[in-house]
Amino acid sequence: MNQGLIVGRVRDEITGHPVAEAIVGLNHVQSTPEAGGRLHLYNNRGAPSQNINVETDSGGTFDLWFFWDPINLGQVMEVGTPAYQLNVMRPVREGSLIQYPVTRYRGVLVAVVSLRAVADGRLPDVRSPTSVGSTIARTAMQLGRGVRIPNMFLSPGRPSPEYYALLGAAEIEVGGE
């Protein structure tokens, strides 16, 4: 399975304060119409899953990991920058009741060479100042700053669909309490 990661922060749209304990759910990742329009997602146990959820920490940040089948690499590359949708549910306490109003967020993912391939020794180590890996790491860091990352087709060895990962970043503002 190939990895996917969406990192982000959930903040209150009025105060700008981080929102802890919000539930962030990955609803779908876009695919080609011929493939049904959505990429098949898998949870961290390798089981098919239509929604993958994570909770924000005390700083309002989250790391939402998902997995996808490398057989779908052609569909991902054909789409270019696949769109995704997150459903964010902020806990709103009213007396003894807790409600979870939903905020929808749409973003795009980029396909990059997977750092898992670096850890497995299949690609150059990112800590090497002259390696292709350092370029990958610098480019991935740009994603967190809102800079579009181009698709990368780097293959120092035999090409393999397992080399690719999908990355995304989200700054999400949700309504006040």
C-alpha positions as a Markdown table, in Angstrom:
| # | Residue | x | y | z |
|---|---|---|---|---|
| 1 | Met | 0.0 | 0.0 | 0.0 |
| 2 | Asn | 1.1 | 3.6 | -0.7 |
| 3 | Gln | 1.0 | 6.2 | 2.0 |
| 4 | Gly | -1.0 | 9.4 | 2.0 |
| 5 | Leu | -0.7 | 12.2 | 4.6 |
| 6 | Ile | -2.7 | 15.3 | 5.2 |
| 7 | Val | -1.3 | 17.6 | 7.9 |
| 8 | Gly | -3.2 | 20.6 | 9.2 |
| 9 | Arg | -4.5 | 22.9 | 11.8 |
| 10 | Val | -8.0 | 23.7 | 12.9 |
| 11 | Arg | -8.7 | 27.2 | 14.3 |
| 12 | Asp | -11.7 | 29.2 | 15.4 |
| 13 | Glu | -12.6 | 31.6 | 12.6 |
| 14 | Ile | -13.4 | 34.4 | 15.0 |
| 15 | Thr | -10.6 | 34.2 | 17.7 |
| 16 | Gly | -8.0 | 32.3 | 15.7 |
| 17 | His | -7.4 | 30.0 | 18.7 |
| 18 | Pro | -6.6 | 26.4 | 18.0 |
| 19 | Val | -9.6 | 23.9 | 18.3 |
| 20 | Ala | -8.7 | 20.8 | 20.3 |
| 21 | Glu | -10.7 | 17.6 | 20.1 |
| 22 | Ala | -12.2 | 18.3 | 16.7 |
| 23 | Ile | -12.8 | 15.2 | 14.6 |
| 24 | Val | -11.2 | 15.5 | 11.1 |
| 25 | Gly | -12.5 | 12.9 | 8.6 |
| 26 | Leu | -11.1 | 12.3 | 5.1 |
| 27 | Asn | -14.3 | 11.8 | 3.0 |
| 28 | His | -12.7 | 11.1 | -0.4 |
| 29 | Val | -9.8 | 11.6 | -2.7 |
| 30 | Gln | -10.6 | 12.3 | -6.4 |
| 31 | Ser | -9.8 | 9.8 | -9.1 |
| 32 | Thr | -10.6 | 9.5 | -12.8 |
| 33 | Pro | -14.2 | 9.2 | -13.9 |
| 34 | Glu | -13.4 | 5.8 | -15.4 |
| 35 | Ala | -12.4 | 4.6 | -11.9 |
| 36 | Gly | -15.6 | 5.8 | -10.3 |
| 37 | Gly | -14.4 | 9.3 | -9.5 |
| 38 | Arg | -12.9 | 8.3 | -6.1 |
| 39 | Leu | -9.7 | 6.6 | -5.0 |
| 40 | His | -10.2 | 3.6 | -2.8 |
| 41 | Leu | -8.9 | 4.4 | 0.6 |
| 42 | Tyr | -7.5 | 2.0 | 3.3 |
| 43 | Asn | -7.0 | 2.6 | 7.0 |
| 44 | Asn | -3.8 | 1.9 | 8.9 |
| 45 | Arg | -4.8 | -1.8 | 9.3 |
| 46 | Gly | -5.0 | -2.2 | 5.5 |
| 47 | Ala | -8.8 | -2.5 | 5.6 |
| 48 | Pro | -10.9 | -0.6 | 3.0 |
| 49 | Ser | -12.5 | 2.5 | 4.6 |
| 50 | Gln | -14.8 | 5.1 | 3.2 |
| 51 | Asn | -13.9 | 7.6 | 6.0 |
| 52 | Ile | -10.7 | 7.9 | 7.9 |
| 53 | Asn | -10.9 | 10.0 | 11.1 |
| 54 | Val | -8.4 | 11.6 | 13.5 |
| 55 | Glu | -8.8 | 14.0 | 16.4 |
| 56 | Thr | -6.9 | 17.3 | 16.7 |
| 57 | Asp | -4.5 | 17.7 | 19.6 |
| 58 | Ser | -4.5 | 20.5 | 22.2 |
| 59 | Gly | -2.8 | 22.8 | 19.6 |
| 60 | Gly | -5.5 | 22.1 | 17.0 |
| 61 | Thr | -3.1 | 20.2 | 14.7 |
| 62 | Phe | -3.6 | 16.8 | 13.1 |
| 63 | Asp | -1.8 | 14.2 | 11.0 |
| 64 | Leu | -4.3 | 12.2 | 9.0 |
| 65 | Trp | -2.6 | 9.1 | 7.5 |
| 66 | Phe | -4.3 | 7.1 | 4.8 |
| 67 | Phe | -3.3 | 4.4 | 2.4 |
| 68 | Trp | -4.1 | 3.7 | -1.2 |
| 69 | Asp | -3.4 | 0.9 | -3.7 |
| 70 | Pro | -0.4 | 1.4 | -5.9 |
| 71 | Ile | -2.3 | -0.1 | -8.8 |
| 72 | Asn | -4.2 | 3.2 | -8.9 |
| 73 | Leu | -1.0 | 5.2 | -9.6 |
| 74 | Gly | -2.0 | 5.8 | -13.2 |
| 75 | Gln | -5.3 | 7.3 | -12.1 |
| 76 | Val | -3.6 | 9.6 | -9.6 |
| 77 | Met | -1.1 | 10.9 | -12.2 |
| 78 | Glu | -3.8 | 11.4 | -14.8 |
| 79 | Val | -5.8 | 13.6 | -12.4 |
| 80 | Gly | -2.6 | 15.5 | -11.6 |
| 81 | Thr | -3.4 | 17.1 | -8.2 |
| 82 | Pro | -6.3 | 15.0 | -6.8 |
| 83 | Ala | -8.8 | 16.9 | -4.8 |
| 84 | Tyr | -9.8 | 15.7 | -1.4 |
| 85 | Gln | -12.6 | 16.6 | 1.1 |
| 86 | Leu | -12.3 | 16.8 | 4.9 |
| 87 | Asn | -15.3 | 16.9 | 7.2 |
| 88 | Val | -14.3 | 18.7 | 10.4 |
| 89 | Met | -16.6 | 18.4 | 13.4 |
| 90 | Arg | -15.9 | 20.7 | 16.3 |
| 91 | Pro | -17.3 | 19.8 | 19.7 |
| 92 | Val | -19.8 | 22.4 | 20.9 |
| 93 | Arg | -21.0 | 22.0 | 24.4 |
| 94 | Glu | -24.4 | 23.2 | 25.4 |
| 95 | Gly | -25.1 | 22.2 | 29.0 |
| 96 | Ser | -24.8 | 18.4 | 29.2 |
| 97 | Leu | -25.1 | 18.0 | 25.4 |
| 98 | Ile | -22.2 | 18.0 | 22.9 |
| 99 | Gln | -23.0 | 18.7 | 19.3 |
| 100 | Tyr | -20.7 | 18.4 | 16.4 |
| 101 | Pro | -21.5 | 20.9 | 13.6 |
| 102 | Val | -19.7 | 19.9 | 10.3 |
| 103 | Thr | -17.4 | 22.2 | 8.3 |
| 104 | Arg | -16.3 | 20.9 | 4.9 |
| 105 | Tyr | -12.8 | 21.7 | 3.6 |
| 106 | Arg | -11.6 | 21.0 | 0.1 |
| 107 | Gly | -7.9 | 20.8 | -0.8 |
| 108 | Val | -5.6 | 19.2 | -3.3 |
| 109 | Leu | -3.0 | 16.5 | -2.9 |
| 110 | Val | 0.3 | 16.2 | -4.7 |
| 111 | Ala | 2.1 | 13.0 | -5.6 |
| 112 | Val | 5.7 | 12.9 | -4.4 |
| 113 | Val | 8.4 | 10.3 | -4.0 |
| 114 | Ser | 7.6 | 8.5 | -0.8 |
| 115 | Leu | 10.0 | 9.0 | 2.1 |
| 116 | Arg | 9.3 | 5.4 | 3.0 |
| 117 | Ala | 11.3 | 4.4 | -0.1 |
| 118 | Val | 14.2 | 6.4 | 1.4 |
| 119 | Ala | 13.9 | 4.6 | 4.8 |
| 120 | Asp | 13.9 | 1.3 | 3.0 |
| 121 | Gly | 17.1 | 2.3 | 1.1 |
| 122 | Arg | 15.5 | 2.3 | -2.3 |
| 123 | Leu | 16.1 | 6.1 | -2.8 |
| 124 | Pro | 18.9 | 8.4 | -1.7 |
| 125 | Asp | 18.9 | 9.6 | 2.0 |
| 126 | Val | 17.4 | 13.1 | 2.4 |
| 127 | Arg | 20.1 | 14.0 | 4.9 |
| 128 | Ser | 22.8 | 13.9 | 2.2 |
| 129 | Pro | 23.3 | 17.5 | 1.0 |
| 130 | Thr | 24.0 | 16.5 | -2.6 |
| 131 | Ser | 21.3 | 13.9 | -3.0 |
| 132 | Val | 18.0 | 13.9 | -4.9 |
| 133 | Gly | 16.4 | 13.2 | -1.5 |
| 134 | Ser | 17.3 | 16.6 | -0.1 |
| 135 | Thr | 15.4 | 18.2 | -3.0 |
| 136 | Ile | 12.4 | 16.0 | -2.2 |
| 137 | Ala | 12.5 | 17.1 | 1.5 |
| 138 | Arg | 12.8 | 20.8 | 0.6 |
| 139 | Thr | 9.9 | 20.6 | -1.8 |
| 140 | Ala | 7.8 | 18.7 | 0.7 |
| 141 | Met | 8.5 | 21.5 | 3.3 |
| 142 | Gln | 7.2 | 24.0 | 0.8 |
| 143 | Leu | 3.8 | 22.3 | 0.9 |
| 144 | Gly | 3.4 | 23.4 | 4.6 |
| 145 | Arg | 3.9 | 27.0 | 3.5 |
| 146 | Gly | 1.2 | 26.8 | 0.9 |
| 147 | Val | 3.5 | 26.6 | -2.1 |
| 148 | Arg | 2.3 | 24.2 | -4.9 |
| 149 | Ile | 4.5 | 21.2 | -5.2 |
| 150 | Pro | 5.0 | 19.9 | -8.8 |
| 151 | Asn | 4.6 | 16.2 | -9.5 |
| 152 | Met | 8.0 | 14.5 | -9.3 |
| 153 | Phe | 9.0 | 11.5 | -11.4 |
| 154 | Leu | 12.4 | 10.5 | -9.9 |
| 155 | Ser | 13.6 | 7.0 | -10.5 |
| 156 | Pro | 17.2 | 6.3 | -9.5 |
| 157 | Gly | 16.5 | 2.6 | -9.8 |
| 158 | Arg | 13.8 | 0.5 | -11.3 |
| 159 | Pro | 10.5 | 2.4 | -11.4 |
| 160 | Ser | 8.0 | 1.2 | -8.9 |
| 161 | Pro | 4.5 | 2.5 | -8.0 |
| 162 | Glu | 5.3 | 2.0 | -4.3 |
| 163 | Tyr | 7.7 | 5.0 | -4.5 |
| 164 | Tyr | 4.9 | 7.5 | -4.6 |
| 165 | Ala | 2.9 | 9.1 | -1.7 |
| 166 | Leu | 0.2 | 11.7 | -1.7 |
| 167 | Leu | 0.7 | 14.8 | 0.5 |
| 168 | Gly | -1.6 | 17.6 | 1.5 |
| 169 | Ala | -1.8 | 20.4 | 4.0 |
| 170 | Ala | -4.9 | 22.2 | 5.4 |
| 171 | Glu | -5.6 | 25.4 | 7.4 |
| 172 | Ile | -9.2 | 25.0 | 8.5 |
| 173 | Glu | -11.3 | 27.7 | 10.2 |
| 174 | Val | -14.5 | 26.5 | 11.9 |
| 175 | Gly | -17.4 | 28.5 | 13.3 |
| 176 | Gly | -17.3 | 29.8 | 16.9 |
| 177 | Glu | -19.0 | 28.1 | 19.8 |
